[in-house]
Amino acid sequence: MSKFSLNNKVASVVCGLSGIGKTISLSFAQLGIAVVTFDFNLDSAKEMVLCLNEVEFVTLNGN
């Protein structure tokens, strides 16, 4: 069992819909962190929702 868990945590990622912010958002989601982000581009936001819905979760201890 891991000494700490990121499950059920929330991260706010500024500019999280493109570039490095998008990569960070998706990485956090893979670790079980709920991601909150925003953008003025509605199409980018819709694309991110689709990406986050397809994320496969991983754990820090390799299981």
Residue, then its C-alpha position, 0 to 999 in steps of 0.5 A: m500500500s502506498k504511503f500517500s494517495l492522490n485519489n480524491k484530490v483536486a487540482s486546478v490547472v491554469c491554461g490546462l487545455s493546450g500545450i504543457g497545461k494539457t499534458i499536466s491535466l491528463s497526467f493528473a487525471q491518470l493519477g486519479i486527481a480530479v482536474v479543474t481547468f478553463d479556457f475561452n475556447l469552447d471547442s478546446a474544452k469539449e475536446m478536453v472532456l472527451c480526453l479526460n473521459e478516456v483516461e486510464f488510471v495508474t497508481l504510484n506503486g506500479n499496480 
